[in-house]
Amino acid sequence: MKIAIMGAMVEEVDPFLSAGEHEPLLRYFSKHEDLEYAGNTYHIAKYKDLEIVLAYSKIGKVYSALTAATMLEHFGCEKLLFTGVAGAVDPELKIGDLVAATKLCQHDLDITAFGHPHGYVPEGKIYIEADRELLHIAKEVADEKGIDLKGGIIATGDQFIADPERKEWIARTFDADAIEMEGASVAVVCDAMNVPFFVLRAISDAADMDAAFDFDEFLKHSSQVSSSFIMAMLEKINNQLVDGRQ
């Protein structure tokens, strides 16, 4: 089975390829092949019985859709796991919380002038649901690691949202819990191609943020935690594959 692992920024995928605090989990990625395609670098590796294609897309919906489509169509990936950071719009979420998207939407998609709801285009849908089996695997991993994994709606847009009023509007309009810039575009691609996907986000800004918060340091730490989580999911996917052959 071939699995895509994807992030938006190099910091979000770097722990899979270099030594870090979770190095024992990452040793299988220490040797990999780098391939250039469509203006991006894709890292081809093995994890036990799984083939891995790893890449970061660059920030935004267009780049992430291009990368996701490439991983599925060109490299033939059969599942996609996305990891990165997001901002909270649910006041209950705190810095460092891990959120697994149950469904995703595009908050900046607006043709309401033609009588359609926000986030909708004809022949499309407002929400794309994440794969239930991958969500179940994530819940098992969280329980084993003692992590309080949150499930929620993630809203995507080609904007970094700092305005509190806009955040409140997104939360109210889409019942959203977190916002970011890539998840829903990846979800649209996977949904169109019938490929199961999972989106994991670490909350990087929230109502409890203080002036001393160091985003770069948080990104480094959260990427290590998230990569460890994704590796544990790979372990379970691999075990399912092996069990299915017996």
PLY file of the C-alpha trace (Angstrom):
ply
format ascii 1.0
element vertex 246
property float x
property float y
property float z
element edge 245
property int vertex1
property int vertex2
end_header
0.00 0.00 0.00
1.22 3.48 -0.85
0.55 6.29 1.65
0.89 10.04 1.07
2.11 12.14 3.99
1.71 15.84 3.40
2.22 19.20 5.08
2.14 22.78 3.88
5.50 23.96 5.23
8.91 22.33 5.29
8.91 22.47 9.10
5.81 20.26 9.13
7.42 17.39 7.21
11.10 17.79 8.18
10.81 15.62 11.35
10.00 12.64 9.14
13.36 12.95 7.42
15.77 14.15 10.10
16.71 13.19 13.64
14.64 14.62 16.46
13.12 13.80 19.80
11.12 10.96 18.19
14.04 9.55 16.21
13.29 5.87 17.01
10.00 6.17 15.13
11.64 7.93 12.20
14.59 5.66 11.53
12.76 4.01 8.62
12.73 7.35 6.79
16.48 7.96 7.21
17.08 6.68 3.67
14.82 8.00 0.96
14.78 8.94 -2.71
14.03 12.51 -3.75
12.10 13.08 -6.97
11.34 16.42 -8.61
7.94 16.78 -10.24
5.76 19.77 -11.16
7.96 22.22 -9.31
8.05 20.28 -6.05
10.19 17.66 -4.32
8.68 14.31 -3.33
10.46 12.00 -0.91
9.92 8.29 -1.59
10.55 5.98 1.36
9.52 2.71 2.98
7.96 2.01 6.36
7.77 -1.74 6.91
5.29 -2.99 4.28
4.14 0.51 3.33
5.44 2.71 0.55
5.56 6.36 1.62
5.42 9.49 -0.51
6.20 12.58 1.57
6.04 16.23 0.51
5.19 19.74 1.61
3.04 21.71 -0.78
3.77 25.34 0.13
1.05 27.43 1.74
-2.42 27.86 0.24
-5.23 26.03 -1.48
-3.82 25.96 -5.02
-0.42 24.55 -4.05
-1.95 22.02 -1.68
-4.48 20.84 -4.28
-1.68 20.47 -6.85
0.46 18.47 -4.44
-2.39 16.24 -3.30
-3.45 15.53 -6.89
0.15 14.72 -7.83
0.53 12.32 -4.91
-2.65 10.50 -5.87
-2.48 10.55 -9.67
1.22 10.58 -10.47
2.53 8.54 -7.53
-0.56 6.39 -7.02
-1.07 6.94 -3.29
-4.03 5.08 -1.83
-4.46 7.06 1.40
-3.41 10.60 2.38
-2.42 11.85 5.84
-2.02 15.62 6.27
-0.31 17.24 9.26
0.20 20.88 10.20
-0.91 23.77 12.40
-4.15 25.76 12.60
-5.74 28.65 14.42
-8.60 28.12 16.84
-12.01 29.71 16.36
-13.61 27.55 19.05
-12.80 29.33 22.33
-12.52 25.96 24.07
-9.43 25.04 22.05
-6.04 25.82 23.59
-2.52 26.22 22.25
-1.08 22.77 21.55
-4.40 20.92 21.26
-4.50 18.35 18.47
-7.56 18.46 16.23
-8.58 15.77 13.76
-10.86 17.15 11.08
-14.18 15.35 10.95
-15.13 17.47 7.95
-13.72 20.48 6.13
-15.06 23.49 4.25
-13.85 26.57 2.36
-14.70 29.73 4.28
-13.53 32.08 1.50
-15.65 30.51 -1.25
-18.45 32.99 -1.86
-20.99 33.05 -4.69
-23.83 34.09 -2.43
-24.71 36.75 -5.03
-26.22 33.89 -7.04
-28.29 32.61 -4.15
-25.93 29.89 -2.95
-24.77 29.45 0.65
-21.23 30.34 1.70
-18.70 27.66 0.85
-20.76 26.10 -1.94
-20.52 25.87 -5.72
-22.96 23.99 -7.99
-22.11 20.28 -8.26
-19.95 20.64 -5.16
-20.72 20.49 -1.46
-20.03 22.69 1.53
-18.44 20.01 3.70
-16.12 17.13 2.81
-16.00 14.39 5.44
-12.73 12.78 6.49
-12.39 9.01 6.29
-14.06 7.33 9.25
-11.64 4.42 9.42
-8.64 6.75 9.58
-10.41 8.78 12.27
-10.95 5.56 14.20
-7.26 4.69 13.90
-6.38 8.19 15.10
-8.62 7.78 18.13
-6.87 4.51 19.00
-3.47 6.20 18.70
-4.61 9.11 20.87
-5.92 6.78 23.55
-2.68 4.81 23.61
-0.59 7.98 23.83
-2.84 9.63 26.42
-3.64 12.50 24.06
-6.97 14.30 24.24
-7.55 14.35 20.48
-10.30 16.76 19.52
-12.59 16.17 16.57
-13.97 19.16 14.76
-14.81 21.10 11.64
-11.85 22.80 9.97
-12.42 25.79 7.68
-9.90 26.56 4.95
-9.18 29.78 3.07
-6.42 31.60 1.21
-6.13 34.13 4.01
-4.36 34.32 7.35
-7.24 35.37 9.59
-6.26 37.74 12.40
-9.48 39.77 12.64
-11.55 38.53 15.63
-14.80 39.49 13.91
-13.92 37.43 10.84
-13.00 34.48 13.07
-16.36 34.75 14.82
-18.13 34.86 11.44
-16.36 31.72 10.25
-17.15 29.91 13.49
-20.80 30.94 13.30
-21.33 30.38 9.57
-19.65 26.98 9.29
-19.83 25.78 12.91
-16.04 25.65 12.58
-13.56 24.82 15.31
-10.30 25.77 13.59
-9.04 27.61 10.51
-6.08 27.04 8.19
-5.11 27.37 4.53
-4.91 23.91 2.92
-7.10 21.19 4.43
-10.33 21.60 2.48
-8.58 21.82 -0.89
-6.78 18.55 -0.12
-10.12 17.09 0.98
-11.80 18.10 -2.29
-9.08 16.34 -4.31
-9.22 13.18 -2.21
-13.02 13.11 -2.25
-13.12 13.51 -6.04
-10.66 10.63 -6.47
-12.24 8.43 -3.78
-9.05 8.31 -1.72
-9.39 8.13 2.10
-7.79 11.08 3.87
-7.05 12.36 7.36
-6.15 15.90 8.46
-4.37 16.50 11.79
-3.82 20.05 13.05
-2.02 21.36 16.12
-3.54 24.58 17.44
-0.94 27.34 17.13
-2.99 30.40 18.08
-6.01 30.69 20.31
-7.71 32.88 22.87
-5.23 31.81 25.54
-2.19 33.04 23.58
0.14 35.40 25.47
2.71 37.93 24.31
5.62 35.59 25.08
4.44 32.93 22.64
7.21 31.83 20.24
5.59 30.51 17.04
8.80 29.16 15.53
9.59 27.17 18.67
5.99 25.93 18.84
6.10 24.86 15.19
9.26 22.86 15.82
7.79 21.10 18.86
4.31 20.54 17.42
5.73 19.05 14.23
7.62 16.50 16.32
4.46 15.59 18.25
2.37 15.41 15.08
4.97 13.35 13.21
5.06 10.87 16.09
1.28 10.66 15.93
1.27 10.06 12.17
3.97 7.41 12.51
1.84 5.59 15.07
-1.05 5.68 12.60
1.24 4.21 9.94
2.11 1.40 12.33
-1.58 0.53 12.73
-2.25 0.80 8.98
0.70 -1.50 8.35
-0.55 -4.00 10.94
-3.99 -4.02 9.29
-2.33 -4.69 5.93
-0.28 -7.57 7.34
-3.27 -9.05 9.17
-5.30 -8.92 5.97
-2.73 -11.06 4.20
-2.80 -13.80 6.84
0 1
1 2
2 3
3 4
4 5
5 6
6 7
7 8
8 9
9 10
10 11
11 12
12 13
13 14
14 15
15 16
16 17
17 18
18 19
19 20
20 21
21 22
22 23
23 24
24 25
25 26
26 27
27 28
28 29
29 30
30 31
31 32
32 33
33 34
34 35
35 36
36 37
37 38
38 39
39 40
40 41
41 42
42 43
43 44
44 45
45 46
46 47
47 48
48 49
49 50
50 51
51 52
52 53
53 54
54 55
55 56
56 57
57 58
58 59
59 60
60 61
61 62
62 63
63 64
64 65
65 66
66 67
67 68
68 69
69 70
70 71
71 72
72 73
73 74
74 75
75 76
76 77
77 78
78 79
79 80
80 81
81 82
82 83
83 84
84 85
85 86
86 87
87 88
88 89
89 90
90 91
91 92
92 93
93 94
94 95
95 96
96 97
97 98
98 99
99 100
100 101
101 102
102 103
103 104
104 105
105 106
106 107
107 108
108 109
109 110
110 111
111 112
112 113
113 114
114 115
115 116
116 117
117 118
118 119
119 120
120 121
121 122
122 123
123 124
124 125
125 126
126 127
127 128
128 129
129 130
130 131
131 132
132 133
133 134
134 135
135 136
136 137
137 138
138 139
139 140
140 141
141 142
142 143
143 144
144 145
145 146
146 147
147 148
148 149
149 150
150 151
151 152
152 153
153 154
154 155
155 156
156 157
157 158
158 159
159 160
160 161
161 162
162 163
163 164
164 165
165 166
166 167
167 168
168 169
169 170
170 171
171 172
172 173
173 174
174 175
175 176
176 177
177 178
178 179
179 180
180 181
181 182
182 183
183 184
184 185
185 186
186 187
187 188
188 189
189 190
190 191
191 192
192 193
193 194
194 195
195 196
196 197
197 198
198 199
199 200
200 201
201 202
202 203
203 204
204 205
205 206
206 207
207 208
208 209
209 210
210 211
211 212
212 213
213 214
214 215
215 216
216 217
217 218
218 219
219 220
220 221
221 222
222 223
223 224
224 225
225 226
226 227
227 228
228 229
229 230
230 231
231 232
232 233
233 234
234 235
235 236
236 237
237 238
238 239
239 240
240 241
241 242
242 243
243 244
244 245
